[in-house]
Amino acid sequence: MITSCTILLSSSFSSRLDLDLLDSTQISNPPPGFAVRFVRAGFRFVQFLGRFERRRPDVVLLFVAVGASIVEKGAMAWYARLRACPSSCFRAGDRSSMTAAARVHRAWVRCCFAGARKIVCQSEAWQRFAVDMLGFSPGNVVVIRNWTATRELLDIGAMRAHRADPCVRLIYLGWLDREKGVFDLIDACTNLEGMRFNLDFAGEGNASAEARALVESRGLNGAVRFRGWLRGEDLRQALRESDVLVLPSWAEGLPNAMVEGMAARLAVVVTGVGAIPEVITDRVSGMVVESRNSIRSRAPSGK
């Protein structure tokens, strides 16, 4: 969400609209306790009410994450609706937890989203979910593809040339969490006997310490590096130096990291979750592997 908003604000979008921004990003990962989050959400809602009544906007655009974010943004959407102001909810992430949840959970998710006039999403899968599960009419669900393929990344791709170096350079971008397939990727590296490769983990998360310990116990310190969060020129340089982006997530929407890697003309190895199959055709525009499985179920054909 931060990446999407930052790129959006650096585009012509901000010059064509009069924006009043209210930051609702989480203060830490892992997040603080419920009491802290509840108080902060309440304070943001009060801020929202004050700004809304002071400026009476033409439209409210809400970026919605998961869990309590749905309730918070849903309350804002309902208030805007009661005040005759249309609101749109932007949703890009995984929808599987909502689909698989209990009926009561799905009911309150539907109730929260119902305050919005429109849903803006990044895939046909989310569009179908909004129509079938959330009750929106097809005309009120708009698909806008992930816009994180910036000109800087496309320029990196345009300058990419074939390398003769037999050492394959892999990169992982994102949170180091179990659900992102971090340990599956380390297991897969353990299976690459006799192959020359380097893997950079660019990110941090709940599983950072455990991932580092696992790499050390598997004797992969010489091939695997943990570089922390890379931003700006450091990230662009890492993409220039890499050959393959690997994203073995258990669940996704339409991930920024995949789009960024493709824009920089990296080969991508991804799991077939979320909206990824709408963009990646296996062995045509990337390689799609089974999630939660460190060994590909079928041998690769050709080179």
Sequence and secondary structure as in RCSB ss.txt:
>XXXX:A:sequence
MITSCTILLSSSFSSRLDLDLLDSTQISNPPPGFAVRFVRAGFRFVQFLGRFERRRPDVVLLFVAVGASIVEKGA
MAWYARLRACPSSCFRAGDRSSMTAAARVHRAWVRCCFAGARKIVCQSEAWQRFAVDMLGFSPGNVVVIRNWTAT
RELLDIGAMRAHRADPCVRLIYLGWLDREKGVFDLIDACTNLEGMRFNLDFAGEGNASAEARALVESRGLNGAVR
FRGWLRGEDLRQALRESDVLVLPSWAEGLPNAMVEGMAARLAVVVTGVGAIPEVITDRVSGMVVESRNSIRSRAP
SGK
>XXXX:A:secstr
 HHHHHHHHTSTHHHHS         SSSS   HHHHHHHHHHHHHHHHHHHHHH  S EEEE  STHHHHHHHH
HHHHHHHTT  EEEEE S  HHHHHS HHHHHHHHHHHTT SEEEESSHHHHHHHHHTT   GGGEEE       
HHHHHHHHT      SSEEEEEES   GGGTHHHHHHHHHT TT  EEEEEE   TTHHHHHHHHHHTT TTTEE
E     HHHHHHHHHH SEEEE  SS SS HHHHHHHHTT EEEEES TTHHHH  BTTTBEEE TT SS SS  
   
